[in-house]
């Protein structure tokens, strides 16, 4: 019997397909915007210039200072630049860092965002914002930060290096995996989650042999869309809490920390969420008897992704502080949060050993 649930769809417009970037002008017009501030990281300024060229006289300027975890200083500078230029919308091209910066602007100004993802972060489908101040990453949900329109053009992901492709797709898988055991989950989200995991994992395998395979890039972006929609629809648990703690407090790379932590977070919750674990394993095509946590760990290691916190820059003397921070704030999770068990989880993740389940 299907349990009672509540489902609230998010009001995003999605434009998907190879070459869809060319529709940018009409999508900006649909928003009623006349002065768009283009956001990007310093490394993607060339892409931002292309976007500004497509916008023509609707481009108010480019702010090319987006960085990981959205430091509050960068957010303030971007807000000031948007106000100075009289921008009436933001166009964010790039990954989660750039989309996050757009959200930081919208959080105080309600400026509409049009997102153009070039990775598989999924942030573009969520009303979740995150800002780092004094070494602590604060997150929240606010309808104002949800991008109004998302343009998914797989042509823009062809140059994404394979290593980044794997960790970015595993980041997407993490969104869906946690959605399967969310306390406020529902059958619609569960369907999207399982299909998102399947599509993302299949794309990882296909792109190993041919990183420029456009159909596989399309599948990866499709998977990211589904997984991001899951993230935006239900509450997240232990995995995302740990990753926000590690990323914001120790400045670890976002997708990589998700890649390392996910198997261990799944192992922590396995006994308390058996149905969710079965669906994760099924979506990954795991052999009978292989549990979800091990299947994710094997997927990462098989495709050359990092599997230890030590390998991505986590200091060993920070593990105690990370456990303290993660245990300090209560939040929904299938298994109660126990400080000693969290510390043990972090140690296994630091050492890069396979997860316990």
Secondary structure, 3 states (H helix, E strand, C coil): CCCCCCCCCCCCEEEECCCHHHHHHHHHHHHCCCCEEEEEEHHHHHHHHHHHHHHHHHEEEEEEEECCCCEHHHHHHHHHHHHHHCCCEEEEEECHHHHHHHHHHHHHHCCEEEEEECCCCCHHHCCEEEEEECCEEEEEECHHHCCCEEEECHHHHCCCCHHHHHHHHHHHHHHHHHHCCCCCCCHHHHHHHHHHHHHHHHHHHHHHHCCCCHHHHHHHHHHHHHHHHHHHHCCCCHHHHHHHHHHHHHCCCHHHHHHHHHHHHHHHHHHHCHHHHHHHHHHCCCCCCCCHHHHHHHHHHHCCCCCCCHHHCCCHHHHHHHHHHHHHCCCCCCCCCCHHHHHHHHHHHHHCCCCCC
